Structures are given as structure tokens and as C-alpha cells.
Amino acid sequence: MKENKEGGDNEMAQISNMELENLRHLISAEQLCYAKARAFAQQVSDPQLKSYLEKQARSAEQSIQNLNQFLFS
């Protein structure tokens, strides 16, 4: 965060074009992880593996939401 003219730090710092592009890349990568984990989970028959893949899909979904929240806030 950058300080505002009054010396506070409640103003969100502007992000550079490179940081914006990196955020977009991270979101895209997490979306791919989510899609693949979901697809694999639907195809496997082993319950432990299915559970693990579903957990990974939920984790990727949460990461997508967090990154989007940061990007659009």
C-alpha cells in the first residue's frame, strides 16, 4: 500500500502492467488446475484419489476467487 498525502496507508497502491499481467496469468493457471482436477475427479474410481482431486479443485476455485477479488477491488 502506498501512503496518501495525510500519511495514512489506507489507499491501495496502483499495480503495474506487469503485475496486472502476472495476476491474469495466475488466474488462468488456477482456472486450468480447477478444470483438470474436476475432470480427473469425475473419471477416477478410487475414492481417495477422487476426494483428493475434488479437494484440489476446491482449493483452485478459492484461489481464483481470491485473485479476482484482489484484481477487481
Order of alpha helices (4+ residues) and beta strands (2+ residues): alpha-alpha
